Amino acid sequence: MPHQEINKVQRIAVIGGGIGGLTFAIAMRHHGIEVDIYEQAAELREVGAAVALSANATRFFYDQWGMGDAFDEAGSQISALIYSLRKSY
């Protein structure tokens, strides 16, 4: 079977500019892929919710992306997590 050239993805669209979409977009840029982000909100801003990242998640940001100093400055340790299964409707 002759060698076939594999088409490399050069540009993708990410739907949603939340934490997941932006993180995925950054990861793709690190692999040389251009990214267009589409978000329905007119601006990106805080919504009043906290974000808790596990040790494994923060290890990735510290080691792979060199964001340790920024995390240390902006983050804080928490003493407990409370999960609520209460429905809001």
N, C-alpha and C positions, 0 to 999 in steps of 0.2 A: 504494500500500500504506500503510495507516494506521500511525502511529507506535505501536510496541509498547513497553511498559515492561519493562525487563529486570530480572529478580529478582536483587538483589544478595545474595551470600552473607553472612550475618550471624554464623554460628557454624560452626566445623568441629571435627572430632576428629583428633588426631594420635596415631598409634599408635607408641610408642617415644619414650623420654625421653633418648636419646643426643644426641650433638652435632648430628646432622642434624635430629632431631625438634625439639629445643629451639631451634635456629637458625631453622628454618622457622616455628615458633610465634611467635618474636619478630618475624619479618618480617611475618607475618599481622597481629599486633597493631598494627604500625606502619601498616597499611592499614585499621585500624578493625574488624578481624574478631576476634570472640571465639574463643578456642581452649581446648579441653579436651584435656589430654595424658594418655594412658594408657600406663603403664609396668608391666611385670610385676615388676620388682625392688622390694623393700620400701623401699629408700632409694637415692638417687643418691650415688655415691661414686667415688673414683679406683679404677681397675682395674690400675694399674701400666703402662699403655701411654702412649707419648708421642704427641703430636699435632704434625704438621708442616704448616704452612700456607704455601702459595706466596705470592709477592709480590702477585699479583693478588687472592688471597683476603684477605690482611691489608689491602690497600688499601681494600677494601670496608668492613671493620670500622672502619678509621681514618676514612675519608671519610664514609660513609653513617651510621654509628651513633655516631661520636664516641668510640670506645673506644681511641684512640691512647695516652693516658696509662696506662690499665690494661694494655694490651699491653706497653708499654715497661717497666712495673714488674714484670710477671709473666713475661714472655718472655725468651728468650735467643737469640743467634745460634748456628747450628750450622755446623760446618766441613765436614760431609759427610753424605750419606744412604747407607745400605746397604740394598739390596733383597735379600731372601732368597726364593727360590722353593721352599725346602725344605718338604716336606709333613710335618705333625705326626702323621700316622696311618700 
